[in-house]
Amino acid sequence: LRAKDAGKKVILCGWVDTHRIQGRLSFIMLRDRYGIVQVFVNSELTKELGEIRRESVIRVRGEVKKRPANQVKKELLTGEIEVSADEINILSRAAPLPLELDESVESTEETRLKYRFLDLRKRRLQRTILLIHISFSKIEIKLIIFLIVLFWPLFSMFVILTGIFDTWFNFRKIEKGGSIWR
């Protein structure tokens, strides 16, 4: 979502990155694989939701609104907008986290390996996995093209020889009074 999407009605699903309650209003930083967006929650929804833990999965239905110039968050790609929630559904409530997902807080290697499914949600690891995927995809395409170029003469020769033997075999059948259709 960007500033050009202001005014659109959207449905977003993702993990709760942070939930700040400020009086009767609250703000949720909603994270998915594409990034983070701030969700503004009015007083009715704030009272209805109560406390939501980090990593709970929610679905938000609302309208994209442009932020005032003095409230733009330049550190976020979605910093020029926020989603004003009309409806929030909790799809899965999270239990207390055994390790911190913040990049600045280090966990022991044993804890990280035990809760690998949580550790893989860290931004650094997601970027690494995406980079590996892109690299191998490019290598795979180049390898396929290389193999086609390398083995094309052999494949062509096989097709030609198969056609020659097939034609010869069919002529032999016809000479003996047989049919090529059986």
C-alpha positions as CSV (number, residue, x, y, z in Angstrom):
1,L,0.0,0.0,0.0
2,R,1.2,3.5,-0.9
3,A,-0.1,7.0,-0.9
4,K,-1.8,6.5,-4.3
5,D,-4.1,3.9,-2.6
6,A,-5.6,6.5,-0.3
7,G,-9.4,6.2,-0.2
8,K,-9.5,2.5,-1.1
9,K,-11.2,-0.1,1.0
10,V,-8.8,-2.9,1.8
11,I,-8.7,-6.2,3.7
12,L,-5.3,-7.0,5.2
13,C,-4.2,-10.1,7.0
14,G,-0.9,-10.5,9.0
15,W,0.9,-10.7,12.3
16,V,0.6,-8.1,15.0
17,D,4.0,-6.5,15.3
18,T,3.1,-4.0,18.0
19,H,-0.2,-2.9,19.6
20,R,-0.1,0.4,21.4
21,I,-3.1,1.5,23.4
22,Q,-3.3,5.3,23.9
23,G,-6.3,6.1,26.0
24,R,-9.5,5.0,24.2
25,L,-7.7,4.6,20.8
26,S,-5.1,2.2,19.7
27,F,-2.6,1.6,16.9
28,I,-1.5,-1.8,15.5
29,M,1.5,-2.3,13.4
30,L,0.4,-5.1,11.1
31,R,3.2,-7.1,9.4
32,D,3.0,-9.5,6.5
33,R,5.6,-10.8,4.1
34,Y,5.6,-7.6,2.1
35,G,6.1,-5.1,4.9
36,I,4.5,-3.2,7.8
37,V,1.4,-0.9,7.8
38,Q,-0.1,1.0,10.7
39,V,-3.7,0.4,11.5
40,F,-5.7,3.0,13.4
41,V,-8.3,1.4,15.8
42,N,-11.2,3.6,17.0
43,S,-12.5,3.5,20.6
44,E,-15.2,1.0,20.0
45,L,-12.9,-1.6,18.4
46,T,-10.2,-0.9,21.0
47,K,-12.6,-1.8,23.8
48,E,-13.9,-4.8,21.9
49,L,-10.4,-6.2,21.1
50,G,-8.7,-5.7,24.4
51,E,-5.1,-6.7,24.6
52,I,-3.6,-8.4,21.5
53,R,-0.2,-10.1,21.9
54,R,2.6,-9.8,19.4
55,E,2.4,-12.4,16.6
56,S,-1.3,-12.9,16.9
57,V,-2.8,-13.2,13.4
58,I,-5.6,-10.8,12.5
59,R,-7.7,-9.7,9.5
60,V,-8.4,-6.0,9.2
61,R,-11.1,-4.5,7.0
62,G,-10.8,-0.7,6.6
63,E,-10.0,2.3,4.5
64,V,-6.6,3.6,3.5
65,K,-6.1,7.2,4.6
66,K,-3.3,9.6,4.0
67,R,-1.4,10.8,7.1
68,P,-0.9,14.5,7.8
69,A,2.5,15.8,6.7
70,N,3.7,16.1,10.3
71,Q,2.9,12.4,11.0
72,V,4.6,10.8,8.1
73,K,7.0,8.0,9.1
74,K,9.8,8.2,6.6
75,E,11.4,5.0,7.9
76,L,8.5,2.9,6.6
77,L,7.6,2.4,2.9
78,T,4.0,2.7,4.0
79,G,4.8,5.7,6.2
80,E,2.6,8.1,4.2
81,I,-0.6,6.2,4.9
82,E,-2.5,4.3,7.6
83,V,-5.5,2.0,7.5
84,S,-8.5,3.1,9.5
85,A,-10.1,-0.1,10.7
86,D,-13.8,-0.7,10.4
87,E,-13.6,-4.4,11.4
88,I,-10.9,-6.5,13.0
89,N,-11.1,-10.3,13.3
90,I,-8.6,-12.3,15.4
91,L,-7.7,-15.3,13.4
92,S,-5.2,-16.8,15.9
93,R,-4.2,-15.6,19.3
94,A,-0.6,-16.0,20.1
95,A,0.8,-17.4,23.3
96,P,3.6,-15.6,25.1
97,L,6.7,-15.7,22.9
98,P,9.6,-17.9,24.0
99,L,12.1,-15.6,22.1
100,E,12.1,-12.0,21.1
101,L,11.7,-11.3,17.4
102,D,13.4,-7.9,17.6
103,E,16.6,-8.0,15.6
104,S,18.5,-6.0,18.3
105,V,17.7,-8.7,21.0
106,E,19.9,-11.8,20.8
107,S,18.6,-15.2,21.8
108,T,20.7,-18.3,22.5
109,E,21.3,-20.6,19.6
110,E,19.5,-23.4,21.3
111,T,16.3,-21.3,21.8
112,R,16.5,-20.1,18.2
113,L,16.8,-23.6,16.8
114,K,14.0,-24.9,19.1
115,Y,11.6,-22.2,17.9
116,R,12.9,-22.0,14.4
117,F,9.4,-21.3,13.0
118,L,9.4,-18.0,15.0
119,D,13.1,-17.2,14.2
120,L,12.3,-17.4,10.5
121,R,9.9,-14.5,10.8
122,K,12.8,-12.1,11.5
123,R,13.3,-9.6,8.7
124,R,17.0,-10.5,8.2
125,L,16.3,-14.2,7.7
126,Q,13.4,-13.5,5.4
127,R,15.7,-11.3,3.2
128,T,18.3,-14.1,3.2
129,I,15.8,-16.8,2.2
130,L,14.5,-14.5,-0.6
131,L,18.0,-13.8,-1.9
132,I,18.9,-17.5,-2.0
133,H,15.6,-18.3,-3.8
134,I,16.3,-15.6,-6.5
135,S,19.9,-16.7,-6.9
136,F,19.0,-20.3,-7.4
137,S,16.1,-19.4,-9.8
138,K,18.6,-17.5,-12.0
139,I,21.1,-20.3,-11.8
140,E,18.5,-22.9,-12.6
141,I,17.3,-21.0,-15.7
142,K,20.9,-20.6,-16.9
143,L,21.6,-24.3,-16.3
144,I,18.5,-25.4,-18.3
145,I,19.5,-23.1,-21.2
146,F,23.1,-24.4,-21.1
147,L,21.9,-28.1,-21.1
148,I,19.5,-27.4,-24.1
149,V,22.3,-25.8,-26.0
150,L,24.8,-28.6,-25.1
151,F,22.5,-31.5,-25.8
152,W,20.4,-30.0,-28.7
153,P,22.7,-31.6,-31.4
154,L,22.3,-35.0,-29.7
155,F,18.6,-34.7,-29.4
156,S,18.2,-33.6,-33.0
157,M,20.3,-36.6,-34.1
158,F,18.1,-38.9,-32.0
159,V,14.9,-37.5,-33.6
160,I,16.4,-37.9,-37.1
161,L,17.6,-41.4,-36.5
162,T,14.3,-42.4,-34.9
163,G,12.5,-41.1,-38.0
164,I,14.8,-43.0,-40.4
165,F,14.5,-46.3,-38.5
166,D,10.7,-45.9,-38.2
167,T,10.4,-45.2,-41.9
168,W,12.6,-48.2,-42.7
169,F,10.7,-50.5,-40.4
170,N,7.4,-49.4,-42.0
171,F,8.7,-50.0,-45.5
172,R,9.9,-53.5,-44.4
173,K,6.3,-54.3,-43.1
174,I,4.7,-53.1,-46.3
175,E,7.1,-55.3,-48.4
176,K,6.1,-58.3,-46.5
177,G,2.4,-57.6,-47.1
178,G,1.6,-56.1,-43.7
179,S,-0.1,-52.8,-42.8
180,I,1.6,-50.0,-41.0
181,W,-1.6,-49.2,-39.1
182,R,-1.6,-52.3,-36.9
